[in-house]
Amino acid sequence: MGKLAVYAAYKDKLNKDIADETRRLCLGGLTYQAALRKAKELYIGKERKRK
């Protein structure tokens, strides 16, 4: 696989994880915007720490 395909697969997985977490937080009672913000903080924060 080329670098672009690897990046696309990684980005797709990250987006899916963020969407799943957003749904879970919405079901927990947060508004969509608050849930999306929290999910991005969780997943993007993890990615930055990993580098």
MDTraj code that builds the backbone (N, CA, C; nanometers):
import mdtraj as md
import numpy as np

residues = "MET GLY LYS LEU ALA VAL TYR ALA ALA TYR LYS ASP LYS LEU ASN LYS ASP ILE ALA ASP GLU THR ARG ARG LEU CYS LEU GLY GLY LEU THR TYR GLN ALA ALA LEU ARG LYS ALA LYS GLU LEU TYR ILE GLY LYS GLU ARG LYS ARG LYS".split()
xyz = np.array([
    [0.0832, -0.1182, 0.0000],
    [0.0000, 0.0000, 0.0000],
    [0.0875, 0.1242, 0.0000],
    [0.0434, 0.2226, -0.0732],
    [0.1170, 0.3475, -0.0759],
    [0.0908, 0.4305, 0.0485],
    [0.1709, 0.5336, 0.0628],
    [0.1573, 0.6199, 0.1811],
    [0.0202, 0.6853, 0.1880],
    [-0.0323, 0.7243, 0.0723],
    [-0.1625, 0.7907, 0.0706],
    [-0.2735, 0.6953, 0.1150],
    [-0.2668, 0.5710, 0.0711],
    [-0.3679, 0.4723, 0.1102],
    [-0.3607, 0.4434, 0.2601],
    [-0.2403, 0.4363, 0.3133],
    [-0.2237, 0.4126, 0.4571],
    [-0.2808, 0.5301, 0.5354],
    [-0.2504, 0.6516, 0.4918],
    [-0.3024, 0.7713, 0.5582],
    [-0.4552, 0.7742, 0.5523],
    [-0.5121, 0.7407, 0.4363],
    [-0.6575, 0.7426, 0.4209],
    [-0.7234, 0.6404, 0.5137],
    [-0.6644, 0.5226, 0.5240],
    [-0.7194, 0.4196, 0.6123],
    [-0.7115, 0.4642, 0.7582],
    [-0.6007, 0.5248, 0.7952],
    [-0.5820, 0.5741, 0.9321],
    [-0.6836, 0.6838, 0.9634],
    [-0.7010, 0.7756, 0.8693],
    [-0.7946, 0.8872, 0.8873],
    [-0.9384, 0.8354, 0.8974],
    [-0.9739, 0.7355, 0.8151],
    [-1.1077, 0.6769, 0.8214],
    [-1.1345, 0.6134, 0.9576],
    [-1.0366, 0.5420, 1.0090],
    [-1.0530, 0.4782, 1.1407],
    [-1.0689, 0.5836, 1.2501],
    [-0.9882, 0.6881, 1.2436],
    [-0.9975, 0.7952, 1.3429],
    [-1.1350, 0.8617, 1.3374],
    [-1.1839, 0.8903, 1.2170],
    [-1.3158, 0.9528, 1.2023],
    [-1.4264, 0.8619, 1.2546],
    [-1.4150, 0.7302, 1.2285],
    [-1.5144, 0.6353, 1.2780],
    [-1.5125, 0.6306, 1.4304],
    [-1.3942, 0.6299, 1.4883],
    [-1.3837, 0.6282, 1.6344],
    [-1.4446, 0.7540, 1.6961],
    [-1.4188, 0.8689, 1.6345],
    [-1.4754, 0.9950, 1.6840],
    [-1.6279, 0.9928, 1.6719],
    [-1.6798, 0.9421, 1.5603],
    [-1.8248, 0.9347, 1.5410],
    [-1.8892, 0.8417, 1.6437],
    [-1.8268, 0.7275, 1.6692],
    [-1.8803, 0.6337, 1.7685],
    [-1.8827, 0.6959, 1.9078],
    [-1.7745, 0.7629, 1.9431],
    [-1.7670, 0.8270, 2.0750],
    [-1.8696, 0.9403, 2.0856],
    [-1.8893, 1.0150, 1.9773],
    [-1.9883, 1.1232, 1.9761],
    [-2.1278, 1.0670, 1.9997],
    [-2.1615, 0.9578, 1.9309],
    [-2.2921, 0.8943, 1.9502],
    [-2.3107, 0.8492, 2.0950],
    [-2.2067, 0.7877, 2.1512],
    [-2.2140, 0.7387, 2.2885],
    [-2.2375, 0.8549, 2.3862],
    [-2.1667, 0.9654, 2.3652],
    [-2.1821, 1.0814, 2.4533],
    [-2.3194, 1.1467, 2.4375],
    [-2.3721, 1.1484, 2.3149],
    [-2.5065, 1.2044, 2.2922],
    [-2.6115, 1.1213, 2.3659],
    [-2.5956, 0.9905, 2.3613],
    [-2.6893, 0.9046, 2.4332],
    [-2.6767, 0.9240, 2.5839],
    [-2.5610, 0.9700, 2.6269],
    [-2.5393, 0.9979, 2.7684],
    [-2.5974, 1.1308, 2.8133],
    [-2.6476, 1.2105, 2.7193],
    [-2.7160, 1.3333, 2.7574],
    [-2.6523, 1.4625, 2.7097],
    [-2.5367, 1.4567, 2.6452],
    [-2.4748, 1.5795, 2.5949],
    [-2.5388, 1.6216, 2.4634],
    [-2.5307, 1.7505, 2.4319],
    [-2.5749, 1.7960, 2.3006],
    [-2.4744, 1.7470, 2.1968],
    [-2.5143, 1.7491, 2.0708],
    [-2.4259, 1.6998, 1.9650],
    [-2.2948, 1.7776, 1.9610],
    [-2.3027, 1.9103, 1.9681],
    [-2.1815, 1.9921, 1.9597],
    [-2.0871, 1.9653, 2.0763],
    [-2.1420, 1.9544, 2.1957],
    [-2.0587, 1.9265, 2.3134],
    [-1.9974, 1.7872, 2.3043],
    [-2.0758, 1.6909, 2.2580],
    [-2.0259, 1.5537, 2.2448],
    [-1.9159, 1.5461, 2.1397],
    [-1.9341, 1.6149, 2.0282],
    [-1.8334, 1.6149, 1.9223],
    [-1.7040, 1.6788, 1.9709],
    [-1.7158, 1.7889, 2.0409],
    [-1.5974, 1.8569, 2.0947],
    [-1.5219, 1.7651, 2.1913],
    [-1.5955, 1.6992, 2.2796],
    [-1.5345, 1.6094, 2.3786],
    [-1.4683, 1.4890, 2.3103],
    [-1.5352, 1.4313, 2.2110],
    [-1.4797, 1.3161, 2.1396],
    [-1.3519, 1.3547, 2.0656],
    [-1.3513, 1.4712, 2.0028],
    [-1.2305, 1.5165, 1.9330],
    [-1.1165, 1.5396, 2.0309],
    [-1.1478, 1.5974, 2.1464],
    [-1.0442, 1.6183, 2.2483],
    [-0.9842, 1.4853, 2.2913],
    [-1.0691, 1.3854, 2.3106],
    [-1.0214, 1.2545, 2.3542],
    [-0.9323, 1.1887, 2.2497],
    [-0.9811, 1.1809, 2.1262],
    [-0.9087, 1.1059, 2.0241],
    [-0.7925, 1.1827, 1.9642],
    [-0.8092, 1.3100, 1.9380],
    [-0.6995, 1.3867, 1.8792],
    [-0.5929, 1.4119, 1.9847],
    [-0.6338, 1.4291, 2.1086],
    [-0.5376, 1.4429, 2.2178],
    [-0.4518, 1.3184, 2.2330],
    [-0.5128, 1.2006, 2.2184],
    [-0.4384, 1.0744, 2.2253],
    [-0.3368, 1.0654, 2.1130],
    [-0.3777, 1.1084, 1.9936],
    [-0.2887, 1.0995, 1.8776],
    [-0.1692, 1.1925, 1.8929],
    [-0.1906, 1.3095, 1.9466],
    [-0.0795, 1.4038, 1.9643],
    [0.0186, 1.3536, 2.0688],
    [-0.0320, 1.2907, 2.1743],
    [0.0555, 1.2370, 2.2787],
    [0.1361, 1.1190, 2.2270],
    [0.0786, 1.0431, 2.1353],
    [0.1434, 0.9235, 2.0821],
    [0.2638, 0.9566, 1.9960],
    [0.2626, 1.0703, 1.9314],
    [0.3713, 1.1075, 1.8395],
    [0.4973, 1.1426, 1.9119],
])
top = md.Topology()
chain = top.add_chain()
for i, resn in enumerate(residues, 1):
    res = top.add_residue(resn, chain, resSeq=i)
    for name in ("N", "CA", "C"):
        top.add_atom(name, md.element.get_by_symbol(name[0]), res)
traj = md.Trajectory(xyz[None], top)
